[in-house]
Amino acid sequence: MAKIRRLEEHRHVGVRSDMVVYDTDAPNQAAELAARVEAEDLINQRLISTFGPDTIEEARNRGFTPSKA
């Protein structure tokens, strides 16, 4: 599955509405994130977070929890 346009350079992408982070290199998590982005219009609502450095540890430092997908 291709990554979401505008986010293709980021491995870990968070959703601020529920503070969940997705690993876009994992196909099941990437699919769940893509479905949410489309259904909930997350990009236009500015509810997407990316991280620098692009690691799960940095996402956790910012209060995000990993997706269970």
N, C-alpha and C positions, 0 to 999 in steps of 0.2 A: 504494500500500500504506500502511496506517495504521501509525503508530509504535507501539512496544510500550507498553502501559499502564504507568504509573509512570515511564516514561522519555520521554514525549512532548515534554517541554520542553527536552530535551537533543539537540543535533545530533551531538556526538561522544561515543560510548560505548565504553569499553574493557573488555576481558575480561582479568582478571588472571592467569588460568591460563596464557596464552600471550603476554600483553602485546601484544595486537593491538587497535587502535582502529578503529571503524567509523563512517563518515559516514552517519547515518541519513537524510540528504536524498538520497542516491544509492540508487535503488531496489534495485539488485543487492546492495549492502552491507547495506541494511536487511533484505532478505529472508534473507540469510545469518545476520545477527545474530539475527533472530527465530527461525530454525530452531535455532540453537545454544542460545538462552535456553530454549526449550522442551525440547529433547532432553537438555541437560546440567543443567537446573534451576539455571542460573547465579545467578538472583536469590536463591533460598533458600540457596544456598551462599555468598552474599555475594562473588561473584567479578566483579561489575560495578563499573566506575569511571566517574564523570562528571567533568567538568573545569570549573574556573572560573579564568579565562575559558574559555568553551566553544569552543576553537579547536584545530586540529590541532597548532599550535606548542606549546600547553600540554601536549597529550598526549605529544608527542615529548620535551618537557622532563622528563616523568615516566617516560620509558623505554619508552613504547609505540611500536609501528611501525604504519603504516597497513595496512589490509587490502588484499589484492591482488584482491579480488572486484570 
